[in-house]
Amino acid sequence: MTGNKLILTTSGSREEAQRIARALVERRLAACVNIVPQIESIYRWKENIEQADEWLLLIKTTTSAFEHVRDAIKELHSYQLPECICLDIEDGSAEYLKWLGGSVR
């Protein structure tokens, strides 16, 4: 275990994804956020099957920053219920993980 996390969230537009990503990095809550353009999501919302184009954000952060990232996503997001899934980063290159940890407060 490295003490680092990968958080997934989605956004309904490129602009919103960029705004969230930039805010997380500027606030030093994330070392890096990758934006994967135009994924197609099919999901159940309020008993209806919905389909939407979304942008996937891959947020690299630390365990200690996770709650702050989760709160920032809720604050910055336009969705009523934004996705926030946290995965452990179990291993990786030592240099990258050191940079990641040093980039987040």
FIDREN-813869 format. One record per atom (N, C-alpha, C): residue number from 1; residue in one letter; x negated, y, z negated; atom name. Coordinates in nm, 4 decimals, always signed. Layout:
BEGIN
MILO, i, aa, east, north, up, at
MILO, NUM, A, X, Y, Z, CA
...
! end
This chain:
BEGIN
MILO, i, aa, east, north, up, at
MILO, 1, M, -0.0841, -0.1184, +0.0000, N
MILO, 1, M, +0.0000, +0.0000, +0.0000, CA
MILO, 1, M, -0.0885, +0.1246, +0.0000, C
MILO, 2, T, -0.0503, +0.2227, +0.0803, N
MILO, 2, T, -0.1347, +0.3409, +0.0967, CA
MILO, 2, T, -0.0853, +0.4645, +0.0234, C
MILO, 3, G, +0.0385, +0.4651, -0.0230, N
MILO, 3, G, +0.0951, +0.5863, -0.0815, CA
MILO, 3, G, +0.1447, +0.6834, +0.0233, C
MILO, 4, N, +0.1555, +0.6364, +0.1469, N
MILO, 4, N, +0.2054, +0.7191, +0.2569, CA
MILO, 4, N, +0.3362, +0.6618, +0.3094, C
MILO, 5, K, +0.4153, +0.7498, +0.3689, N
MILO, 5, K, +0.5474, +0.7119, +0.4176, CA
MILO, 5, K, +0.5678, +0.7578, +0.5610, C
MILO, 6, L, +0.6539, +0.6855, +0.6309, N
MILO, 6, L, +0.7036, +0.7250, +0.7623, CA
MILO, 6, L, +0.8538, +0.7445, +0.7454, C
MILO, 7, I, +0.9008, +0.8647, +0.7724, N
MILO, 7, I, +1.0420, +0.8969, +0.7589, CA
MILO, 7, I, +1.1008, +0.9151, +0.8978, C
MILO, 8, L, +1.2186, +0.8582, +0.9180, N
MILO, 8, L, +1.2887, +0.8699, +1.0456, CA
MILO, 8, L, +1.4117, +0.9575, +1.0271, C
MILO, 9, T, +1.4309, +1.0474, +1.1203, N
MILO, 9, T, +1.5555, +1.1221, +1.1292, CA
MILO, 9, T, +1.5808, +1.1518, +1.2758, C
MILO, 10, T, +1.7030, +1.1884, +1.3072, N
MILO, 10, T, +1.7378, +1.2238, +1.4444, CA
MILO, 10, T, +1.7978, +1.3633, +1.4466, C
MILO, 11, S, +1.7981, +1.4205, +1.5651, N
MILO, 11, S, +1.8525, +1.5549, +1.5848, CA
MILO, 11, S, +1.9337, +1.5552, +1.7137, C
MILO, 12, G, +2.0299, +1.6449, +1.7211, N
MILO, 12, G, +2.1151, +1.6533, +1.8390, CA
MILO, 12, G, +2.0592, +1.7373, +1.9523, C
MILO, 13, S, +1.9462, +1.8062, +1.9277, N
MILO, 13, S, +1.8859, +1.8874, +2.0344, CA
MILO, 13, S, +1.7348, +1.8951, +2.0149, C
MILO, 14, R, +1.6677, +1.9227, +2.1245, N
MILO, 14, R, +1.5226, +1.9386, +2.1188, CA
MILO, 14, R, +1.4848, +2.0568, +2.0301, C
MILO, 15, E, +1.5597, +2.1648, +2.0426, N
MILO, 15, E, +1.5292, +2.2854, +1.9654, CA
MILO, 15, E, +1.5400, +2.2595, +1.8155, C
MILO, 16, E, +1.6455, +2.1895, +1.7755, N
MILO, 16, E, +1.6607, +2.1586, +1.6337, CA
MILO, 16, E, +1.5493, +2.0654, +1.5860, C
MILO, 17, A, +1.5149, +1.9657, +1.6659, N
MILO, 17, A, +1.4063, +1.8748, +1.6297, CA
MILO, 17, A, +1.2757, +1.9522, +1.6107, C
MILO, 18, Q, +1.2464, +2.0440, +1.7020, N
MILO, 18, Q, +1.1248, +2.1245, +1.6903, CA
MILO, 18, Q, +1.1281, +2.2144, +1.5670, C
MILO, 19, R, +1.2435, +2.2715, +1.5382, N
MILO, 19, R, +1.2565, +2.3600, +1.4220, CA
MILO, 19, R, +1.2340, +2.2827, +1.2916, C
MILO, 20, I, +1.2933, +2.1649, +1.2810, N
MILO, 20, I, +1.2758, +2.0822, +1.1618, CA
MILO, 20, I, +1.1304, +2.0385, +1.1490, C
MILO, 21, A, +1.0727, +1.9905, +1.2588, N
MILO, 21, A, +0.9336, +1.9436, +1.2567, CA
MILO, 21, A, +0.8391, +2.0555, +1.2147, C
MILO, 22, R, +0.8542, +2.1713, +1.2738, N
MILO, 22, R, +0.7663, +2.2841, +1.2420, CA
MILO, 22, R, +0.7806, +2.3246, +1.0955, C
MILO, 23, A, +0.9033, +2.3288, +1.0450, N
MILO, 23, A, +0.9252, +2.3673, +0.9047, CA
MILO, 23, A, +0.8593, +2.2673, +0.8098, C
MILO, 24, L, +0.8708, +2.1383, +0.8387, N
MILO, 24, L, +0.8098, +2.0379, +0.7518, CA
MILO, 24, L, +0.6574, +2.0495, +0.7491, C
MILO, 25, V, +0.5978, +2.0731, +0.8643, N
MILO, 25, V, +0.4517, +2.0874, +0.8699, CA
MILO, 25, V, +0.4092, +2.2200, +0.8068, C
MILO, 26, E, +0.4797, +2.3283, +0.8350, N
MILO, 26, E, +0.4447, +2.4578, +0.7756, CA
MILO, 26, E, +0.4540, +2.4548, +0.6234, C
MILO, 27, R, +0.5533, +2.3830, +0.5713, N
MILO, 27, R, +0.5708, +2.3725, +0.4259, CA
MILO, 27, R, +0.4760, +2.2706, +0.3626, C
MILO, 28, R, +0.3932, +2.2066, +0.4454, N
MILO, 28, R, +0.2984, +2.1031, +0.4026, CA
MILO, 28, R, +0.3693, +1.9830, +0.3396, C
MILO, 29, L, +0.4908, +1.9577, +0.3877, N
MILO, 29, L, +0.5640, +1.8393, +0.3454, CA
MILO, 29, L, +0.5339, +1.7203, +0.4349, C
MILO, 30, A, +0.4814, +1.7478, +0.5529, N
MILO, 30, A, +0.4441, +1.6433, +0.6485, CA
MILO, 30, A, +0.3109, +1.6795, +0.7117, C
MILO, 31, A, +0.2302, +1.5784, +0.7370, N
MILO, 31, A, +0.1036, +1.6004, +0.8066, CA
MILO, 31, A, +0.1274, +1.6135, +0.9565, C
MILO, 32, C, +0.2259, +1.5390, +1.0057, N
MILO, 32, C, +0.2532, +1.5342, +1.1494, CA
MILO, 32, C, +0.3962, +1.4886, +1.1690, C
MILO, 33, V, +0.4615, +1.5433, +1.2707, N
MILO, 33, V, +0.5944, +1.4959, +1.3106, CA
MILO, 33, V, +0.5907, +1.4745, +1.4615, C
MILO, 34, N, +0.6167, +1.3511, +1.5035, N
MILO, 34, N, +0.6304, +1.3213, +1.6458, CA
MILO, 34, N, +0.7774, +1.3321, +1.6823, C
MILO, 35, I, +0.8047, +1.3893, +1.7978, N
MILO, 35, I, +0.9412, +1.4005, +1.8480, CA
MILO, 35, I, +0.9525, +1.3133, +1.9728, C
MILO, 36, V, +1.0388, +1.2140, +1.9645, N
MILO, 36, V, +1.0629, +1.1242, +2.0771, CA
MILO, 36, V, +1.1887, +1.1756, +2.1468, C
MILO, 37, P, +1.1759, +1.2166, +2.2739, N
MILO, 37, P, +1.2888, +1.2825, +2.3402, CA
MILO, 37, P, +1.3982, +1.1863, +2.3849, C
MILO, 38, Q, +1.5170, +1.2384, +2.3804, N
MILO, 38, Q, +1.6383, +1.1820, +2.4368, CA
MILO, 38, Q, +1.6513, +1.0311, +2.4230, C
MILO, 39, I, +1.6689, +0.9892, +2.3003, N
MILO, 39, I, +1.7106, +0.8517, +2.2767, CA
MILO, 39, I, +1.8625, +0.8484, +2.2841, C
MILO, 40, E, +1.9178, +0.7347, +2.3104, N
MILO, 40, E, +2.0632, +0.7220, +2.3126, CA
MILO, 40, E, +2.1064, +0.6483, +2.1871, C
MILO, 41, S, +2.1973, +0.7067, +2.1127, N
MILO, 41, S, +2.2461, +0.6471, +1.9888, CA
MILO, 41, S, +2.3931, +0.6116, +2.0026, C
MILO, 42, I, +2.4276, +0.4934, +1.9555, N
MILO, 42, I, +2.5661, +0.4493, +1.9476, CA
MILO, 42, I, +2.5891, +0.4140, +1.8017, C
MILO, 43, Y, +2.6920, +0.4753, +1.7420, N
MILO, 43, Y, +2.7102, +0.4609, +1.5976, CA
MILO, 43, Y, +2.8577, +0.4775, +1.5609, C
MILO, 44, R, +2.8909, +0.4336, +1.4420, N
MILO, 44, R, +3.0259, +0.4502, +1.3901, CA
MILO, 44, R, +3.0262, +0.5746, +1.3019, C
MILO, 45, W, +3.1208, +0.6644, +1.3268, N
MILO, 45, W, +3.1364, +0.7848, +1.2454, CA
MILO, 45, W, +3.2843, +0.8102, +1.2264, C
MILO, 46, K, +3.3277, +0.8107, +1.1011, N
MILO, 46, K, +3.4677, +0.8354, +1.0652, CA
MILO, 46, K, +3.5615, +0.7440, +1.1444, C
MILO, 47, E, +3.5259, +0.6158, +1.1433, N
MILO, 47, E, +3.6051, +0.5083, +1.2056, CA
MILO, 47, E, +3.6129, +0.5148, +1.3579, C
MILO, 48, N, +3.5299, +0.5966, +1.4200, N
MILO, 48, N, +3.5220, +0.6010, +1.5662, CA
MILO, 48, N, +3.3836, +0.5567, +1.6104, C
MILO, 49, I, +3.3767, +0.4948, +1.7269, N
MILO, 49, I, +3.2483, +0.4621, +1.7875, CA
MILO, 49, I, +3.2060, +0.5833, +1.8691, C
MILO, 50, E, +3.0894, +0.6365, +1.8357, N
MILO, 50, E, +3.0371, +0.7567, +1.9013, CA
MILO, 50, E, +2.9131, +0.7209, +1.9823, C
MILO, 51, Q, +2.8805, +0.8042, +2.0782, N
MILO, 51, Q, +2.7603, +0.7885, +2.1589, CA
MILO, 51, Q, +2.7028, +0.9275, +2.1812, C
MILO, 52, A, +2.5706, +0.9405, +2.1621, N
MILO, 52, A, +2.5091, +1.0727, +2.1750, CA
MILO, 52, A, +2.3634, +1.0608, +2.2169, C
MILO, 53, D, +2.3173, +1.1610, +2.2892, N
MILO, 53, D, +2.1746, +1.1765, +2.3139, CA
MILO, 53, D, +2.1159, +1.2463, +2.1925, C
MILO, 54, E, +2.0059, +1.1935, +2.1405, N
MILO, 54, E, +1.9414, +1.2515, +2.0236, CA
MILO, 54, E, +1.7907, +1.2528, +2.0433, C
MILO, 55, W, +1.7243, +1.3237, +1.9551, N
MILO, 55, W, +1.5788, +1.3296, +1.9514, CA
MILO, 55, W, +1.5365, +1.2667, +1.8198, C
MILO, 56, L, +1.4435, +1.1716, +1.8255, N
MILO, 56, L, +1.3967, +1.0993, +1.7074, CA
MILO, 56, L, +1.2730, +1.1674, +1.6512, C
MILO, 57, L, +1.2744, +1.1962, +1.5220, N
MILO, 57, L, +1.1586, +1.2542, +1.4546, CA
MILO, 57, L, +1.0917, +1.1460, +1.3712, C
MILO, 58, L, +0.9612, +1.1288, +1.3919, N
MILO, 58, L, +0.8780, +1.0370, +1.3142, CA
MILO, 58, L, +0.7915, +1.1241, +1.2240, C
MILO, 59, I, +0.8223, +1.1254, +1.0966, N
MILO, 59, I, +0.7616, +1.2185, +1.0009, CA
MILO, 59, I, +0.6612, +1.1431, +0.9154, C
MILO, 60, K, +0.5346, +1.1845, +0.9199, N
MILO, 60, K, +0.4308, +1.1218, +0.8386, CA
MILO, 60, K, +0.4056, +1.2058, +0.7152, C
MILO, 61, T, +0.4227, +1.1431, +0.5976, N
MILO, 61, T, +0.4119, +1.2158, +0.4718, CA
MILO, 61, T, +0.3606, +1.1228, +0.3626, C
MILO, 62, T, +0.3637, +1.1716, +0.2399, N
MILO, 62, T, +0.3185, +1.0937, +0.1252, CA
MILO, 62, T, +0.4377, +1.0524, +0.0392, C
MILO, 63, T, +0.4141, +0.9537, -0.0435, N
MILO, 63, T, +0.5176, +0.9077, -0.1358, CA
MILO, 63, T, +0.5649, +1.0219, -0.2252, C
MILO, 64, S, +0.4710, +1.0994, -0.2760, N
MILO, 64, S, +0.5067, +1.2069, -0.3692, CA
MILO, 64, S, +0.5857, +1.3195, -0.3020, C
MILO, 65, A, +0.5760, +1.3334, -0.1708, N
MILO, 65, A, +0.6469, +1.4398, -0.0997, CA
MILO, 65, A, +0.7830, +1.3950, -0.0466, C
MILO, 66, F, +0.8131, +1.2655, -0.0555, N
MILO, 66, F, +0.9346, +1.2144, +0.0083, CA
MILO, 66, F, +1.0612, +1.2890, -0.0346, C
MILO, 67, E, +1.0831, +1.3061, -0.1631, N
MILO, 67, E, +1.2063, +1.3713, -0.2085, CA
MILO, 67, E, +1.2185, +1.5135, -0.1532, C
MILO, 68, H, +1.1060, +1.5842, -0.1432, N
MILO, 68, H, +1.1067, +1.7200, -0.0889, CA
MILO, 68, H, +1.1390, +1.7181, +0.0609, C
MILO, 69, V, +1.0864, +1.6178, +0.1317, N
MILO, 69, V, +1.1177, +1.6038, +0.2746, CA
MILO, 69, V, +1.2669, +1.5750, +0.2915, C
MILO, 70, R, +1.3187, +1.4825, +0.2130, N
MILO, 70, R, +1.4612, +1.4491, +0.2197, CA
MILO, 70, R, +1.5476, +1.5733, +0.1953, C
MILO, 71, D, +1.5116, +1.6526, +0.0949, N
MILO, 71, D, +1.5873, +1.7742, +0.0650, CA
MILO, 71, D, +1.5762, +1.8766, +0.1781, C
MILO, 72, A, +1.4576, +1.8880, +0.2369, N
MILO, 72, A, +1.4377, +1.9831, +0.3473, CA
MILO, 72, A, +1.5180, +1.9413, +0.4699, C
MILO, 73, I, +1.5239, +1.8111, +0.4983, N
MILO, 73, I, +1.6042, +1.7635, +0.6112, CA
MILO, 73, I, +1.7502, +1.8029, +0.5901, C
MILO, 74, K, +1.8026, +1.7811, +0.4700, N
MILO, 74, K, +1.9415, +1.8195, +0.4405, CA
MILO, 74, K, +1.9617, +1.9693, +0.4579, C
MILO, 75, E, +1.8641, +2.0481, +0.4145, N
MILO, 75, E, +1.8730, +2.1944, +0.4233, CA
MILO, 75, E, +1.8697, +2.2435, +0.5675, C
MILO, 76, L, +1.7810, +2.1865, +0.6485, N
MILO, 76, L, +1.7534, +2.2379, +0.7824, CA
MILO, 76, L, +1.8431, +2.1795, +0.8920, C
MILO, 77, H, +1.9098, +2.0704, +0.8639, N
MILO, 77, H, +1.9794, +1.9929, +0.9662, CA
MILO, 77, H, +2.1215, +2.0437, +0.9890, C
MILO, 78, S, +2.1685, +2.0330, +1.1125, N
MILO, 78, S, +2.3058, +2.0721, +1.1451, CA
MILO, 78, S, +2.4054, +1.9590, +1.1213, C
MILO, 79, Y, +2.3577, +1.8346, +1.1110, N
MILO, 79, Y, +2.4491, +1.7223, +1.0917, CA
MILO, 79, Y, +2.5074, +1.7242, +0.9503, C
MILO, 80, Q, +2.6310, +1.6819, +0.9397, N
MILO, 80, Q, +2.6949, +1.6685, +0.8087, CA
MILO, 80, Q, +2.6228, +1.5628, +0.7248, C
MILO, 81, L, +2.5775, +1.4549, +0.7889, N
MILO, 81, L, +2.5074, +1.3463, +0.7210, CA
MILO, 81, L, +2.3851, +1.3073, +0.8034, C
MILO, 82, P, +2.2739, +1.3821, +0.7877, N
MILO, 82, P, +2.1557, +1.3501, +0.8669, CA
MILO, 82, P, +2.0901, +1.2198, +0.8224, C
MILO, 83, E, +2.0398, +1.1473, +0.9190, N
MILO, 83, E, +1.9642, +1.0259, +0.8906, CA
MILO, 83, E, +1.8379, +1.0624, +0.8137, C
MILO, 84, C, +1.8056, +0.9821, +0.7139, N
MILO, 84, C, +1.6783, +0.9959, +0.6430, CA
MILO, 84, C, +1.6412, +0.8575, +0.5920, C
MILO, 85, I, +1.5574, +0.7893, +0.6695, N
MILO, 85, I, +1.5137, +0.6538, +0.6363, CA
MILO, 85, I, +1.3643, +0.6595, +0.6099, C
MILO, 86, C, +1.3241, +0.6007, +0.4984, N
MILO, 86, C, +1.1847, +0.6065, +0.4566, CA
MILO, 86, C, +1.1229, +0.4665, +0.4617, C
MILO, 87, L, +1.0112, +0.4551, +0.5315, N
MILO, 87, L, +0.9386, +0.3285, +0.5429, CA
MILO, 87, L, +0.7994, +0.3439, +0.4829, C
MILO, 88, D, +0.7513, +0.2390, +0.4177, N
MILO, 88, D, +0.6148, +0.2406, +0.3659, CA
MILO, 88, D, +0.5150, +0.2238, +0.4793, C
MILO, 89, I, +0.4070, +0.2990, +0.4731, N
MILO, 89, I, +0.2927, +0.2756, +0.5617, CA
MILO, 89, I, +0.1987, +0.1864, +0.4817, C
MILO, 90, E, +0.1912, +0.0610, +0.5196, N
MILO, 90, E, +0.1152, -0.0355, +0.4415, CA
MILO, 90, E, -0.0344, -0.0304, +0.4677, C
MILO, 91, D, -0.0730, +0.0096, +0.5879, N
MILO, 91, D, -0.2149, +0.0118, +0.6221, CA
MILO, 91, D, -0.2332, +0.1013, +0.7432, C
MILO, 92, G, -0.3561, +0.1351, +0.7721, N
MILO, 92, G, -0.3893, +0.2181, +0.8871, CA
MILO, 92, G, -0.5363, +0.2514, +0.8842, C
MILO, 93, S, -0.5817, +0.3295, +0.9804, N
MILO, 93, S, -0.7229, +0.3656, +0.9799, CA
MILO, 93, S, -0.7504, +0.4547, +0.8593, C
MILO, 94, A, -0.8584, +0.4264, +0.7906, N
MILO, 94, A, -0.8927, +0.4988, +0.6674, CA
MILO, 94, A, -0.9032, +0.6488, +0.6927, C
MILO, 95, E, -0.9622, +0.6874, +0.8045, N
MILO, 95, E, -0.9803, +0.8291, +0.8347, CA
MILO, 95, E, -0.8469, +0.8993, +0.8551, C
MILO, 96, Y, -0.7562, +0.8333, +0.9276, N
MILO, 96, Y, -0.6250, +0.8924, +0.9524, CA
MILO, 96, Y, -0.5466, +0.9062, +0.8222, C
MILO, 97, L, -0.5469, +0.8028, +0.7427, N
MILO, 97, L, -0.4717, +0.8064, +0.6166, CA
MILO, 97, L, -0.5272, +0.9112, +0.5212, C
MILO, 98, K, -0.6580, +0.9290, +0.5231, N
MILO, 98, K, -0.7193, +1.0338, +0.4408, CA
MILO, 98, K, -0.6743, +1.1718, +0.4894, C
MILO, 99, W, -0.6732, +1.1916, +0.6216, N
MILO, 99, W, -0.6257, +1.3187, +0.6784, CA
MILO, 99, W, -0.4792, +1.3415, +0.6424, C
MILO, 100, L, -0.3963, +1.2358, +0.6560, N
MILO, 100, L, -0.2552, +1.2485, +0.6247, CA
MILO, 100, L, -0.2367, +1.2944, +0.4807, C
MILO, 101, G, -0.3011, +1.2270, +0.3866, N
MILO, 101, G, -0.2880, +1.2615, +0.2463, CA
MILO, 101, G, -0.3379, +1.4019, +0.2152, C
MILO, 102, G, -0.4446, +1.4443, +0.2838, N
MILO, 102, G, -0.4994, +1.5778, +0.2614, CA
MILO, 102, G, -0.4194, +1.6896, +0.3240, C
MILO, 103, S, -0.3298, +1.6550, +0.4143, N
MILO, 103, S, -0.2504, +1.7554, +0.4848, CA
MILO, 103, S, -0.1172, +1.7861, +0.4169, C
MILO, 104, V, -0.0808, +1.7043, +0.3193, N
MILO, 104, V, +0.0488, +1.7182, +0.2515, CA
MILO, 104, V, +0.0235, +1.7596, +0.1070, C
MILO, 105, R, +0.1031, +1.8543, +0.0580, N
MILO, 105, R, +0.0925, +1.8946, -0.0825, CA
MILO, 105, R, +0.1986, +1.8264, -0.1647, C
! end
